């Protein structure tokens, strides 16, 4: 019951944060959610593949990915009903209502079979999502559970800005805190533990002098 309460509380928080912001979110975030298009390009799903975005927000990434990779099916999940409403409209405006399926859910324990009819995805991606999920390590573990053998998990999120000026780091992190965003200092270490446990390959790199981190976890073929 406590876990259910935490999920509802976080969902309500995200709805409050984005109830108004969702209307101009994509216009403003294009300037500082760096690396998203690189992630979308590198998904490279094979024909007939299924791809899930965890924390799909306004649906911007899903629409871009569906256009870039027309051979795949795309799915999205988000804990915010406000964001999902915007994502549904975005998919419909793009004429992709039949190629993008959306559902409400908590990233830390999302079981796709109940809403999508299958349990594993060939690609899962998380764009600036982990920095907003309180139990982000559980979200990583759940994503790995929902990944098909031979599939890959793609992540881009805020880094530690370690090679940027100190004043810039302080300004950015203060701004992010206003929106309940916390860059995950231990993301690299958590992914390495997960990769070892799953016998998976891990690619982890720093982008834009540490502004963002980019990672791909590839499971072995069964």
C-alpha positions in Angstrom: 0.0 0.0 0.0 2.8 2.4 0.8 4.3 1.9 -2.7 0.9 2.7 -4.2 0.7 5.9 -2.2 4.2 6.9 -3.4 3.2 6.3 -7.0 0.1 8.4 -6.7 2.0 11.1 -4.9 4.7 11.2 -7.6 2.0 11.2 -10.3 0.2 14.1 -8.7 3.5 16.0 -8.4 4.3 15.6 -12.1 0.8 16.7 -13.0 1.2 19.8 -11.0 4.6 20.6 -12.4 3.5 20.1 -16.0 -0.1 21.0 -16.0 0.8 24.4 -17.7 4.3 23.7 -18.8 3.3 20.9 -21.1 1.8 23.5 -23.5 5.2 25.1 -24.2 7.5 22.3 -22.9 9.0 21.3 -26.3 9.6 24.9 -27.4 11.8 25.6 -24.3 13.4 22.2 -23.7 14.9 22.0 -27.2 17.7 24.3 -26.0 18.9 22.2 -23.1 17.7 18.6 -23.4 20.7 17.9 -25.5 21.4 14.5 -27.1 17.8 13.4 -27.6 18.1 13.3 -31.4 21.3 11.3 -31.2 19.5 8.7 -29.0 16.6 8.5 -31.5 19.0 8.1 -34.4 20.9 5.3 -32.7 17.9 3.3 -31.8 18.2 1.6 -35.2 15.3 -0.9 -34.6 15.1 -3.8 -37.0 12.0 -4.3 -39.1 9.0 -5.3 -37.0 10.7 -4.3 -33.8 8.9 -2.8 -30.8 10.3 0.2 -29.0 9.1 1.7 -25.6 9.9 5.1 -24.3 9.7 5.3 -20.5 8.7 8.7 -19.3 7.4 9.7 -22.8 6.2 13.2 -21.7 4.7 15.2 -24.5 5.3 12.5 -27.1 7.9 14.6 -28.9 10.5 11.8 -28.9 8.0 9.1 -29.9 6.8 11.1 -32.9 10.4 11.8 -34.0 11.4 8.2 -33.6 8.4 6.9 -35.4 9.2 9.2 -38.3 12.8 8.2 -38.3 12.2 4.4 -38.0 8.9 3.7 -39.8 9.7 -0.1 -39.8 9.1 -0.3 -36.0 6.1 0.0 -33.6 6.4 2.6 -30.8 4.9 2.6 -27.3 5.1 5.1 -24.5 4.4 5.2 -20.8 4.3 8.1 -18.3 3.1 8.7 -14.8 1.6 12.1 -15.6 -1.9 12.1 -17.0 -1.4 15.7 -18.1 1.7 14.8 -20.2 -0.1 11.7 -21.7 -3.0 13.9 -22.8 -0.5 16.1 -24.7 1.3 13.1 -26.1 -1.9 11.6 -27.5 -2.7 14.9 -29.2 0.9 15.1 -30.6 0.6 11.5 -32.1 -2.8 12.3 -33.6 -1.6 15.6 -35.1 1.3 13.7 -36.7 -1.0 11.1 -38.1 0.6 8.4 -36.0 -2.2 7.5 -33.6 -2.1 3.9 -35.0 1.7 3.6 -34.7 2.2 5.1 -31.2 0.4 3.5 -28.3 0.4 5.1 -24.9 -0.4 4.1 -21.3 -0.2 5.4 -17.8 2.3 3.8 -15.5 5.1 4.0 -12.9 8.5 3.4 -14.4 9.6 1.5 -11.3 7.1 -1.3 -11.8 5.5 -1.0 -15.2 4.3 -4.4 -16.6 3.5 -3.8 -20.2 1.5 -7.0 -20.8 -1.6 -5.7 -19.0 -1.9 -2.8 -21.4 0.0 -3.6 -24.5 -0.4 -7.4 -24.7 3.3 -8.4 -24.6 6.1 -8.2 -22.0 9.4 -7.5 -23.8 10.6 -4.8 -26.1 13.5 -4.7 -28.6 14.3 -1.2 -27.7 13.7 0.8 -24.6 14.7 4.4 -24.3 14.7 7.0 -21.4 15.4 10.6 -22.3 15.9 12.9 -19.3 13.7 10.7 -17.3 15.8 9.1 -14.6 16.7 12.5 -13.2 13.0 13.0 -12.3 12.2 9.5 -10.9 12.9 9.3 -7.1 13.7 5.6 -7.2 15.7 5.8 -10.4 17.6 2.6 -9.8 14.4 0.6 -9.6 13.3 2.2 -12.9 16.6 1.0 -14.5 16.0 -2.5 -13.2 12.4 -2.6 -14.4 13.5 -1.4 -17.9 16.0 -4.2 -18.0 13.3 -6.7 -17.1 11.1 -5.4 -20.0 13.9 -5.8 -22.5 13.9 -8.7 -25.0 17.0 -10.8 -25.4 19.3 -9.1 -27.9 17.6 -5.8 -27.2 19.1 -2.5 -26.0 18.3 0.2 -23.4 19.2 3.7 -24.5 19.6 6.6 -22.0 20.4 10.2 -22.2 20.2 12.5 -19.1 21.9 15.3 -17.3 25.5 14.6 -16.4 27.6 16.3 -13.7 28.8 19.2 -16.0 32.3 18.3 -14.7 34.1 20.1 -17.5 31.9 23.2 -17.6 32.5 26.4 -15.5 31.5 26.2 -11.9 29.1 29.2 -12.2 27.3 27.4 -15.0 26.9 24.2 -13.0 25.5 26.1 -10.0 23.1 28.0 -12.2 21.9 24.9 -14.1 21.5 22.7 -11.0 19.6 25.5 -9.2 17.2 25.8 -12.1 16.7 22.0 -12.4 15.9 21.8 -8.7 12.9 24.1 -9.2 11.4 21.3 -11.4 12.3 18.4 -9.1 15.2 17.3 -11.4 18.3 15.7 -9.9 21.2 14.6 -12.1 22.2 11.1 -11.1 25.8 11.2 -10.0 25.9 7.4 -9.7 24.3 6.5 -13.1 27.5 5.1 -14.6 28.2 2.9 -11.6 24.6 1.7 -11.4 24.7 0.8 -15.1 27.9 -1.1 -14.8 26.5 -3.2 -12.0 23.4 -3.9 -14.0 25.5 -4.8 -17.1 27.7 -7.2 -15.1 24.6 -8.9 -13.6 23.0 -9.3 -17.1 26.2 -10.2 -18.9 25.4 -7.2 -21.1 27.6 -4.8 -23.1 27.6 -1.2 -21.9 28.5 2.0 -23.8 28.7 5.0 -21.6 30.0 8.4 -22.7 30.0 12.0 -21.7 28.5 14.6 -24.1 29.1 18.3 -24.3 31.8 18.5 -21.7 29.8 16.6 -19.2 26.5 18.5 -19.7 24.8 15.2 -20.6 25.5 11.5 -20.2 24.6 9.0 -22.9 24.4 5.2 -22.4 23.4 2.1 -24.3 23.0 -1.3 -22.5 22.9 -4.2 -24.9 21.6 -7.6 -23.8 23.1 -10.8 -25.2 21.0 -12.8 -27.7 19.3 -15.7 -25.9 
